[in-house]
């Protein structure tokens, strides 16, 4: 009879169920995330949510990995909005590429001029944007993305780069600014879904600026600006109303003290 050391190792029965459970949890979180972001986008489009609250909830939807926590973000939305959200909104996959093409880095230059990229186009796996005394606007709302991490390096020297992303795209930004601005955004889970696109942006802004803006499909810059302007006006009105109420309450308290 062979000893314990001579026996062949048994099948690894623990790793496979764990992998299946992890995959199932990722799929549940992905489904909940698609549903929540669709509902939040619809609520934002119908002025149920303001810009600040919309961006906060979308950020939580992307960073959370628990489906219950993600669905809680839309629990207080109108029933009509939740019904629309049952149809998931998914980003279209990119065209298949060869191994050699996947390893290359595509570069976009904006030198003393402007570059505007929008519409339906395929985002490369690795790409670089350089703006020198010029500007580049990259609208990714209708773009096609490969699954997994998309690496984008941005360098702005006395220039500006604006990147417009849809609510359903996970974004992770780590940039450095010297006498300029580089907007850092974190809308990505700690353990990214390998089947979903993740835009990872990094780079340098030297006397320039890099701006990452989340905008609904079809919403123009003028409409977004008007929406922010209206919300700012409403916030000022609410603040003035609160201040007036505080003054009235203070006068009432002063009268009560005087009567005593």
C-alpha positions in Angstrom: 0.0 0.0 0.0 1.6 3.3 -1.0 2.3 5.8 1.7 0.8 9.2 1.9 3.8 10.8 0.2 3.6 8.4 -2.7 -0.1 9.0 -3.4 -0.8 11.3 -6.3 -2.3 14.6 -5.3 -6.1 14.8 -5.4 -8.0 17.2 -7.5 -8.1 20.8 -6.3 -11.8 21.1 -5.4 -11.5 24.4 -3.5 -10.2 26.7 -6.2 -12.8 26.0 -8.8 -15.9 26.7 -6.7 -14.2 29.9 -5.4 -13.5 31.0 -8.9 -17.1 30.3 -9.9 -18.4 32.2 -6.9 -16.2 35.2 -7.6 -17.3 35.2 -11.2 -21.0 35.0 -10.2 -20.5 37.9 -7.8 -18.9 40.0 -10.5 -21.8 39.3 -12.8 -24.3 40.2 -10.2 -22.4 43.5 -9.4 -22.2 44.2 -13.2 -25.9 43.7 -13.7 -26.8 45.9 -10.7 -24.3 48.5 -11.8 -25.8 48.7 -15.3 -29.3 48.9 -14.0 -28.4 51.6 -11.4 -26.4 53.8 -13.8 -29.2 53.6 -16.3 -31.8 54.6 -13.7 -29.5 57.4 -12.4 -28.9 58.7 -15.9 -32.7 58.8 -16.6 -33.4 60.5 -13.3 -30.7 63.1 -14.0 -32.1 63.7 -17.5 -35.5 64.3 -16.0 -34.1 66.7 -13.3 -34.9 64.3 -10.4 -31.2 64.5 -9.4 -28.9 67.5 -9.6 -25.3 67.3 -11.0 -23.6 66.8 -7.6 -25.9 64.0 -6.4 -25.9 62.3 -9.8 -22.0 62.2 -9.9 -21.9 61.1 -6.2 -24.2 58.1 -6.8 -22.6 57.1 -10.1 -19.2 57.1 -8.3 -20.6 54.9 -5.6 -22.1 52.6 -8.3 -18.7 52.2 -9.9 -16.6 51.8 -6.8 -18.9 49.5 -4.9 -18.6 45.7 -5.4 -21.8 44.7 -3.5 -24.9 44.5 -5.6 -27.2 45.3 -2.7 -25.3 48.5 -2.0 -25.4 49.5 -5.7 -29.2 48.9 -6.0 -29.8 50.9 -2.8 -28.7 54.0 -4.9 -31.9 53.8 -6.9 -34.3 52.7 -4.1 -35.7 56.3 -3.7 -36.2 57.0 -7.4 -39.6 57.1 -9.1 -41.0 53.8 -10.2 -41.1 55.0 -13.9 -37.4 55.6 -13.8 -36.7 52.2 -12.2 -38.8 50.5 -14.9 -36.7 52.2 -17.7 -33.5 51.0 -15.9 -34.4 47.4 -16.3 -32.9 47.4 -19.8 -29.1 47.4 -19.1 -26.9 50.0 -20.8 -23.7 48.3 -22.0 -20.7 49.7 -23.8 -20.1 48.2 -27.2 -16.9 46.0 -27.4 -14.1 47.0 -29.6 -13.2 45.2 -32.8 -10.8 42.3 -32.2 -7.1 43.1 -32.7 -4.0 41.1 -33.1 -1.4 40.7 -30.5 1.0 43.1 -32.2 -1.7 45.8 -32.6 -2.7 45.5 -28.9 0.9 46.2 -27.8 1.3 49.4 -29.9 0.5 52.9 -28.5 -1.4 55.3 -30.6 -0.6 59.0 -30.2 -2.8 62.1 -30.8 -1.0 65.4 -31.1 -2.5 68.9 -30.6 0.4 71.3 -31.2 -0.6 75.0 -31.6 -3.9 73.7 -32.9 -7.0 71.7 -31.9 -8.1 68.1 -32.1 -11.7 67.0 -31.7 -12.6 63.3 -31.6 -16.3 62.3 -31.3 -18.9 59.9 -32.6 -18.6 56.2 -33.0 -14.9 55.2 -33.0 -12.8 52.4 -31.5 -10.6 53.4 -28.6 -7.2 51.7 -28.7 -5.9 49.6 -25.8 -3.0 52.0 -25.2 -2.9 55.6 -26.4 -1.3 58.9 -25.7 -2.6 62.5 -26.0 -0.1 65.4 -26.2 -1.4 69.0 -26.2 1.3 71.7 -26.6 -0.1 75.3 -26.8 -3.2 73.7 -28.2 -6.3 71.8 -27.2 -7.8 68.4 -27.6 -11.4 67.3 -26.9 -12.1 63.5 -26.7 -15.7 62.6 -26.6 -16.0 59.0 -25.6 -19.8 58.7 -25.2 -20.3 56.8 -28.4 -16.9 55.1 -28.6 -16.3 51.4 -28.6 -14.0 50.0 -25.9 -12.0 46.8 -25.5 -12.7 44.8 -22.3 -10.3 45.3 -19.5 -7.9 48.2 -18.8 -7.5 51.0 -21.4 -4.3 53.0 -20.7 -4.4 56.7 -21.6 -1.4 58.9 -21.0 -2.1 62.7 -21.2 0.5 65.5 -21.4 -0.7 69.1 -21.5 2.0 71.8 -21.9 0.5 75.3 -22.0 -2.6 73.6 -23.4 -5.7 71.8 -22.4 -7.3 68.4 -22.8 -11.0 67.7 -22.1 -12.2 64.1 -21.9 -15.9 63.5 -22.0 -17.0 60.1 -20.6 -20.4 58.4 -20.4 -21.8 57.5 -16.9 -21.4 53.8 -17.6 -17.6 53.9 -18.1 -15.4 53.2 -15.1 -12.6 55.8 -14.8 -9.5 56.0 -12.7 -7.2 59.1 -12.9 -3.8 59.7 -11.4 -2.3 62.9 -12.7 0.3 65.5 -11.7 -0.2 69.3 -12.2 2.6 71.9 -12.1 1.2 75.5 -12.4 -1.9 73.9 -13.9 -4.7 71.5 -13.2 -5.2 67.8 -13.5 -8.6 66.6 -12.4 -8.3 63.3 -10.5 -11.3 61.1 -10.6 -11.9 57.6 -9.1 -14.9 55.8 -10.4 -13.5 52.3 -10.5 -13.9 49.3 -8.2 -11.0 47.9 -6.1 -11.2 44.7 -8.1 -12.2 45.6 -11.7 -14.3 43.3 -13.8 -12.1 41.9 -16.5 -15.0 41.8 -18.9 -15.9 45.5 -18.5 -13.8 48.4 -19.8 -11.8 50.5 -17.3 -10.3 53.8 -18.5 -7.1 54.5 -16.6 -5.7 58.0 -17.2 -2.4 59.3 -16.0 0.0 62.0 -17.1 1.2 65.6 -16.5 -0.2 69.1 -16.9 2.5 71.8 -17.0 0.9 75.3 -17.1 -2.1 73.5 -18.7 -5.2 71.6 -17.7 -6.7 68.2 -18.0 -10.5 68.0 -17.4 -12.6 64.8 -17.1 -16.3 65.5 -17.6 -19.2 63.0 -17.2 -22.0 63.9 -19.6 -25.1 62.1 -20.8 -25.2 60.9 -24.4 -26.7 63.6 -26.6 -26.2 66.4 -24.0 -24.3 69.3 -25.5 -21.8 71.5 -23.6 -24.3 74.4 -23.7 -27.0 72.2 -22.2 -24.7 71.0 -19.5 -23.6 74.5 -18.7 -27.2 75.7 -18.6 -28.1 72.9 -16.2 -25.2 73.8 -13.9 -26.2 77.4 -14.1 -29.8 76.7 -13.2 -28.7 74.5 -10.3 -26.3 77.1 -9.0 -29.1 79.7 -9.1 -31.4 77.3 -7.3 -28.8 76.7 -4.6 -28.3 80.4 -4.1 -32.1 80.9 -3.7 -32.3 78.0 -1.3 -29.4 79.5 0.7 -31.0 82.9 0.8 -34.3 81.4 1.9 -32.5 79.5 4.7 -30.8 82.7 5.8 -34.1 84.5 5.9 -35.6 81.8 8.0 -32.7 81.9 10.4 -33.1 85.6 10.8 -36.8 85.3 11.5 -36.1 82.6 14.1 -33.5 84.8 15.7 -35.9 87.7 15.9 -38.5 85.5 17.5 -36.0 84.4 20.1 -34.9 87.9 20.8 -38.6 89.0 21.4 -39.1 86.1 23.8 -36.0 87.1 25.8 -37.1 90.8 25.8 -40.5 89.8 27.1 -39.0 87.9 30.0 
